[in-house]
Amino acid sequence: MIGCHKRAIPPENDQIFAPAELKLISEDQSLVAVWQPVHFEEISGYKIFYGKTSRVYSDTILVHGSKSYLEIKNLEQNQGYYCAIASVDRNGFESELSPEAFSYTYFTFENFSQSVGPLDTLMWHYDVGYQSFTNNGHVTPTKVELNGGIMMRSFGQYRKIAPADNFVLSGEFKLGVPNMGGAGLQIRSAKANPNNYFKGYLVYLFWNRNHWYLHVEKNQPDFYAQSTPHPIQLPEILPDEWVKLSVKYFNGVIIAEVIRLWDYSELGRIKVSITGNSRRPGLQDRYCGFFTAQYGRNAILVDNFGISHFLPENQSTSFID
């Protein structure tokens, strides 16, 4: 075990600091550590410390050069891990450790991908589609009929979540050529069915003819919640790029995040408190899943859909800060 780290940098190298903004991105049996590099010529690399106990690390990885992320592989599924990072100078001296990051690996549903996984696909005319209007500078989703066009909705429904569970749900999406449509994750009190669409909450990406937006639905009984927080505009997402959308639920708080997968940069983040009059399902089993809504030629792809349950011994509030 590697206990509390002791600073090794000699006094004359006092300018060497640990990287800032360390975070962990969850994968199946791996975590991706992402940090802001330290711009100082004496730094030759970084040292990653990680383990299952806070500030007691069982393993380290040395990273050479100016990289800003590293995948930590071959970890246990549905397990919480703590991580910290130190800068290393040309003589092998290490800085103090960064503030600690914490995250869970996922349980990824067996053999899932859009091409082979079970999908409930529905197609019909005059369906409600993704559209938006601007109100006081904020883009808000609203209903719109597609006048004879066909909207295809795909639902993937997987496993139950107990009412007391804290959890994180994740899916990866390639959004394709932007047009009317979108994709997201859902927690509902009944299996995927248009008649039960309102009995839960949704976190999703939608296109408003100009930009991709991230939105969290809560509190309202309509198809798209006209409530705060307002949707947030995302940076440009190219048609062939994969993004990861995750939903963390912890004691009444939801964190929705979008990550660009080729460089693990954060595209957008919303934090919401789920109140007593929200659409969160009541005291019964909930179902988790994903959905896509596609109009015309666009083809939204889904992959690596997974979930992890927060273990009682690792109910760290730092996970949602």
Phi, psi and omega in degrees: 000145178252106186282206181303124185289136176256138182295134183247349183291128176292160185304326183291346179252039186295348183278356183272117182242162174288150177300151179265162171058044174292133175217160180243132176251127186279140170233197182294281177247036179209163172231142176255117175274129181233135182213165174271118181299151175268123183267090179209131191295338181283346184278129180253349181172197184219156178237122181265130176246133179209157179179181184270352183239137182300127177063012172233100190257133183270341186217157174223155174225132178264128182247122181265146176090200188256027180300154180241005175203159180207134176272124176264111191259171172058045176263166178287146176287148178050049181232137176278138179228142174258149184211144173218167184219146175232149171278149179235130181268182186295339180265004179088005177283146183249145175283179169295160179285151175288167167304149187281143173248157183216140175197172179247146164282161183265159156264111181269134184295139192302127173054033183278134162200162183299328186283332185238344183285160180290123179233135172264105186253129182236141177224135175201167182269161175053041181274159172292132183238178178277118176213176182204162169225163182253130182226114181054040177084357181253137176272128183233131177293149177209172181279147174206139177271144185263017168047058175091352177286170180249125173253128178256126177248134177242132178240136171243121185242128190236280189226165182278150173238124180294150183304328183274355186291137159261142189201170169228134182241142185213149173210154179249137186229139165250113193277345175073197180290122185298131167202194181302121179152180180179186183202156179187189180244154186219146169236121185223163182267000177214164182296160186304118183196132181306328181288342180252015188297332187272352189269060180172208172220157188231144170234123189208163175254135177222156182253130182249029182081347180231324186214159168274141179232152172253135182217148173242123178271132174201159167075336186254149180275357183273176188295318175239122187293125176267065187214165174285153001283151176293151173303148177249138179286138180258155172299169181302134175242117183286153184303329184262007180274143173261137175235151177255127175251126180233150177233117176255128175243124182216107174049050175089003178243135176247133170245122175251130183225145173239127182239134172279125192281337184286334177229005178060029176278146180277128180264331181187155184207134176229135176243128186226138169266127179273114186268176184297333180262022182282176179268013176298134179304151183280209186281074177202170177297143175249159178244140176250152180187190176229167173213157169228150176229118190229135181236135177073224189275349187294148179228102178273128180255148181232142178205166174050051176278126185206171181214151168225143177260136180291124178285143183305323182283350182236039180278065186279124178291342178296342181294334182246008179289000000 
